[in-house]
C-alpha cells in the first residue's frame, strides 16, 4: 500500500469553488461591461467621423 499523500482522494469543497466562480464572474462583469460600452462608443464615433 502506498503512503504517498498525493495519492489520497480528498473531497473538493464545492462551496469554495462556487464562491470563487461567483467572484470571478462579478469581477469580469465589473471590468467587461464598461469596456464593452467604451468600445461601442468609440466605434460609433469613429463611424460618424468617417461616415
N, C-alpha and C positions, 0 to 999 in steps of 0.2 A: 504494500500500500504506500502511496506517495505521501510525503509530509510537506510537500510544497504548498504554501498558502495561496499561490496563484491558481492552483487547480481547484480550489474550493468554489462552490456555487453560492454566490451571495445574492439575495433578493435586491431588486432595484427599487429605490424609493420613487414611486411614480408621482407622488405629490410634489416632490422637489423638482422632478423633470417637468411636470405641468406648470409649476410656478416659474421655472426658468424660461420655458417656452412662451409663457404669457408675457413676461418682462421683455423678452426679445421681440415679440410682436408689437408691443406698445412702443418700444424704442424705435423700431423700424418705422412705425406709423408716425411718430413724432418727427422723424427726420424726412421720411419719404413724402408725406403729404405736402409740406411747404416746398420741398424740392420739385415735386411734380407741378405744383402751381407756378413756381418760378420759371420752369422750362416752358410751360404753356404760355405764360405772359410774354416771355422772350420771343417765342416763335410767332405769336400773334403780332407783336410789334415789329418784328423783322419783316413779316409778310406785308404789313401796312407800309413799311418804309420802302420796300422794293416792289410792291404790287400796285 
